[in-house]
Amino acid sequence: QVQLVESGGELVQAGGSLRLSCAASGRTFSSYPVGWFRQAPGKEREFVASISWSGGSTYYTDSVKGRFTISRDNAKNTVYLQMNSLKPEDTAVYYCAASMLGMGTPTATHMYNYWGQGTQVTVSS
């Protein structure tokens, strides 16, 4: 089992920045891809970013390219999502997840086995 805990979400003004953290306990997830997803009220969960086990490959949904950066520190069992130039449409609960099924930088929710509880990000206009 892998337990994931997200932190760092808060209310921020449009144009501001936040860094989310995803800390793992239990089994190390250093060998697994990790992704960030988000879910706004009344909407389905959507892919945001993913990172390969080595950290050498990343992938982003178009709406966050150039603004968000996913990274990982495997020695700390932690994955980060640096979010810059935040927009109101970024408001959502953000979840991190680890994949035992995927390779590279998977984007589909069903490819992820372990999920955190989520952290709320609210971007005001």
C-alpha positions, 0 to 999 in steps of 0.5 A, a space after each residue: 500500500 501507498 498512502 499519499 497526503 497532499 498539502 499546500 492548497 489555499 486561497 490565492 489571488 489570480 496571478 499568484 502562485 502556490 506549491 502543492 506537495 504530495 508526500 508518500 508513506 508506506 511503500 516508496 513510490 520512487 519507481 512509479 509514475 505520479 500524477 496530479 488531478 483536479 476536480 471542480 464542483 459539479 465537474 469530473 476529475 481531470 488530469 493536470 500533470 504527470 511525471 515519470 518514475 525517474 522525473 525525466 519525463 513530464 506531461 501537462 494538460 494544455 490549460 496549465 502548460 507554461 504555468 505549472 511544473 511537476 517535479 519529484 524528490 524520490 529521496 523524500 518520497 515527495 512530488 510537487 506541483 508548482 503553480 504559477 500565474 493562477 487563474 480562477 478556472 484553476 480552482 478545484 480540489 487537487 489530488 495526487 496519485 501513484 500508478 502501479 500500472 502505467 509507464 511514462 507519464 500516464 494521464 488516465 485516472 484508471 491508470 492510478 492505483 493510489 490517491 490522496 485525500 485532496 487539497 483545496 485550491 481557490 483562486 479569486 478574481 
